C-alpha cells in the first residue's frame, strides 16, 4: 500500500490551543497571559512555523511546547547520566 504523505510533518498547534491546554490541564497556575505567550513565540521559547504569525495566528510546533512543559517539571535532563545513590551502612 502506498503512503499518501511520505514526508514527516511536525505537528503545529495554534497559540489559542496552547492557552486552552495550559488552562484545562492546569499546567501552570495562574495561567500565562496571552501577551506572555506571544512573547514566548517571539523570543524563541516556542519554535514557530515561519518567522511570525501566519494568517491563522502563531503556529507553534507541538514538540517544542511539550519540551517546555517537561522543562517546567525539571525533566530536561532525562538523558543525563544518573549518579548512583550512596547507601549508609
N, C-alpha and C positions, 0 to 999 in steps of 0.2 A: 504494500500500500504506500502510495506517495504522500509525503508530508506537504501540506499546503504552505505552511510558514516554516521554512527551514532555518532562517536566521534567528538567533537568540535575541529576544527583545526584553529590555529591562522594563519592568512594570513601573508605571508612573501613577502618582496619586495627586489629586488636586489639593491645594492648600486647605480648602474648606473641609475636605475629608480628614486631613490630619488634625485640624481643630476639633472635629467631631470625635475622632478616635481618642484624643487626649482627654476630652471631657467624659466620654462614655466609659472608658476603661480606667479613669482616674489615674492617669499616668503621672501627673504632677498636679498638686493642689496648692493654691488656686491655679486654674488653667492659665496658660500663657495668653497674653493679649494678641490680637491679630497683628498689631504693629510689631510685636516681638517676633512672631512667626515670619513676617515679611523681612525683618532684619536678618533672621537666620538664613533665609534664602539668599539675600544679598551678600552676606559675609561668608558664604560657603559652608556653613554648618550643615545645611541640607544640600545635597547635589541636585541640581535642577536641570531640566531639559532646556537647552538654549541658554542664552545669556541674560534673559529677563522673562517677564511674564509673557505668556502666549495669548492668543485670543480666548483661551479657556482659563486664563489666570496662570498662576505659578503652578508648574508641574514638577513635583518632587519625586525622585527615584525612591521606590519603596525600600530598597535595601539600605539607602542612606538614612532613612527615617528609623528603620529597625536598629541600625548601628547606633544612632543617637540614643534611642531608648535603652539599649544594652549598656552604653556608657554611663547613663544615669544610675544604673544598678551596680556599677563598678565591674562590669563583665568585659571590659575592653581588653583585658589581658588573659582571655580564655586560653590562648595557646602558649602562654608563658610557662616556663618550667615551674613545677611546684616543689617547694623546698620540703624535705622530709621533716615530719614532726619529731620533736625531741621528747623522749619519754624519760620520766624521772624514775629512778629505782631506789 
